[in-house]
């Protein structure tokens, strides 16, 4: 997606998935950029921590500071990544992911919407993903 122009990088794929895949309103949506990796314990951690909250915010190995409640009290643009949170599909549909300026900060802009929507947000101080783990790696097949 990084090669696409402006707002299309994330929002087209998200909108398409929400409109075409059999995703129920109470299902969680988790978005990973192409250079992030889910933690090997991801499913185990979900089973341990997730109890039906609207949004789950967690840490990433490379940037544990991203999912701290004191950081999230401020603007999240540039301070949170898609790999830091799960969101119920209902909220993705209602609030819409959009970056009109094409700043590539859809994740932070969307999370700001979540914060002010009145939804139930749970913060977990455990690592669910590896942030930018594949950024500079080259793989050969």
C-alpha positions, -999 to 999 in steps of 0.1 A, spaced: 0 0 0 29 24 5 32 30 -32 -4 43 -35 -12 79 -35 -25 99 -5 -57 86 12 -61 55 -9 -33 36 10 -55 24 38 -91 36 34 -100 18 1 -90 -16 15 -108 -10 48 -140 2 31 -139 -27 6 -134 -53 34 -162 -39 56 -186 -39 26 -178 -72 11 -165 -97 37 -189 -114 62 -179 -92 91 -205 -88 119 -208 -55 138 -194 -71 170 -165 -87 152 -131 -71 158 -111 -56 130 -73 -56 132 -53 -37 106 -16 -44 100 6 -23 78 28 -43 54 58 -39 77 42 -50 110 39 -86 123 14 -100 149 30 -114 179 32 -153 180 11 -151 212 -15 -129 196 -45 -153 198 -35 -164 233 -33 -128 245 -67 -120 229 -82 -149 248 -66 -137 281 -75 -100 279 -104 -93 255 -138 -94 272 -160 -77 247 -148 -41 249 -153 -19 219 -116 -11 214 -85 -29 227 -53 -9 228 -20 -27 234 17 -23 230 41 -32 202 75 -47 208 95 -19 190 75 10 205 60 1 238 53 37 246 26 39 219 -2 23 239 1 41 273 -31 57 285 -13 90 293 -1 92 257 -36 84 244 -51 112 264 -33 136 240 -38 137 202 -29 103 188 -19 115 153 17 102 149 15 84 182 -4 53 175 -2 27 147 -29 4 133 -10 -25 150 -17 -10 184 -55 -16 185 -84 -38 176 -118 -21 169 -153 -35 166 -165 -35 130 -195 -14 140 -172 15 150 -152 11 118 -184 15 98 -199 43 118 -168 65 123 -151 58 89 -114 59 84 -105 89 64 -75 113 60 -87 142 38 -52 158 37 -35 126 26 -10 128 55 -9 90 59 -21 93 95 -54 75 92 -46 54 122 -42 83 146 -70 103 131 -94 73 134 -82 66 170 -90 103 179 -126 97 166 -128 65 188 -117 84 219 -144 110 215 -171 86 205 -178 74 240 -169 38 232 -154 15 258 -116 14 254 -94 -10 273 -56 -5 276 -34 -35 279 3 -33 288 14 -63 269 29 -67 234 6 -80 207 26 -70 176 60 -61 162 61 -25 149 79 -19 116 96 -53 120 98 -58 82 105 -21 72 141 -26 60 142 -64 55 143 -80 21 130 -115 16 138 -138 -13 116 -167 -24 
